[in-house]
Amino acid sequence: MGQGVVGRDVEPETAQELARHATLNALAAAVQAVGDLDRVRIVQMLVFVASTPDFGLQSQVANAASELLIEVLGENGRHARTALGVAGLPLNTRVEIQMICTVVWRRADRERRG
């Protein structure tokens, strides 16, 4: 989805869109692992923003990702979060997101497990 440094080559609004896109990719991986979006709960998210030393708005970039998770998952999307500015990311990407998820067990799941 492009390369560059936020605060120099990339506007914060573009970085927010990239954060949303990365979040959707991470959610897709979680759904593939557990089989159903309703079974995904986000525990923690770590947002890396390749940015200039004076940028300072990494949390606003991360807010876009956090808001998307709550919009899509409701209470299961509420999470702890850290947003960090970094000098660079692999492949010179602008935003990288790491999510820790857990499975929401339903009554039928518990009954099958015994």
C-alpha positions in Angstrom: 0.0 0.0 0.0 2.9 2.4 -0.6 6.1 3.4 1.1 7.4 6.4 2.9 7.6 8.1 6.3 4.6 9.7 8.0 5.2 13.4 8.6 7.5 13.7 5.6 6.1 11.7 2.6 2.7 10.7 4.0 -0.1 12.8 5.5 -1.6 11.6 8.8 -5.0 11.0 7.1 -3.3 8.6 4.7 -1.6 6.8 7.5 -5.0 6.4 9.2 -6.4 4.7 6.1 -3.4 2.4 6.0 -3.9 1.6 9.7 -7.6 0.6 8.9 -6.4 -1.5 6.0 -3.8 -3.3 8.1 -6.5 -3.8 10.8 -8.8 -5.5 8.3 -6.0 -7.7 7.1 -5.3 -8.8 10.7 -9.0 -9.4 11.3 -9.2 -11.6 8.2 -6.3 -13.7 9.6 -8.1 -14.0 12.9 -11.3 -15.0 11.3 -9.5 -17.6 9.2 -8.0 -19.0 12.4 -11.3 -19.3 14.3 -13.8 -19.6 11.5 -16.2 -16.8 12.4 -15.9 -13.1 13.1 -18.3 -13.4 16.0 -15.8 -15.6 17.8 -12.9 -13.0 17.6 -12.1 -10.8 20.6 -9.2 -8.3 20.5 -7.1 -8.3 23.6 -4.2 -6.0 22.6 -3.0 -4.1 19.6 0.4 -2.7 18.9 0.7 0.0 16.2 4.0 0.9 14.6 4.1 4.1 12.5 7.2 4.8 10.4 7.4 8.5 11.1 9.7 11.5 11.5 11.1 12.1 15.0 9.0 15.2 15.4 5.7 13.7 14.1 4.1 12.9 17.5 0.6 11.9 16.3 1.1 8.1 16.3 -1.9 7.7 18.6 -4.2 9.5 16.1 -3.1 7.0 13.4 -3.7 4.2 15.8 -7.1 5.6 16.8 -8.4 4.9 13.3 -7.6 1.2 13.8 -9.1 1.1 17.3 -12.3 2.7 16.1 -12.6 0.3 13.3 -12.3 -2.7 15.6 -15.0 -1.3 17.9 -17.2 -0.5 15.0 -16.9 -4.1 13.6 -16.7 -6.1 16.8 -18.5 -4.0 19.3 -17.4 -4.8 22.9 -15.2 -7.6 21.5 -13.2 -5.0 19.7 -12.2 -3.0 22.8 -8.6 -3.6 23.6 -5.4 -2.3 25.2 -3.2 -0.5 22.8 0.2 0.9 22.3 1.2 3.2 19.4 4.9 3.7 18.6 6.8 5.9 16.2 9.7 4.0 14.6 12.5 5.0 12.2 11.5 2.4 9.7 9.5 -0.8 9.0 10.1 -3.9 6.8 9.7 -3.2 3.1 9.6 0.5 3.9 5.9 0.3 4.8 4.3 3.2 6.7 2.1 1.4 9.3 2.3 -2.1 10.8 -0.2 -3.6 13.3 0.2 -6.5 15.6 -3.0 -7.8 17.3 -3.4 -10.3 20.1 -6.8 -12.0 19.8 -8.7 -14.6 21.7 -11.6 -16.9 20.9 -15.0 -16.1 22.2 -16.5 -19.4 23.3 -20.2 -19.9 22.8 -22.4 -22.2 24.8 -22.5 -24.7 22.0 -18.7 -24.7 21.8 -18.4 -25.4 25.5 -21.0 -28.2 25.4 -19.2 -29.9 22.5 -15.9 -29.7 24.4 -17.5 -31.4 27.4 
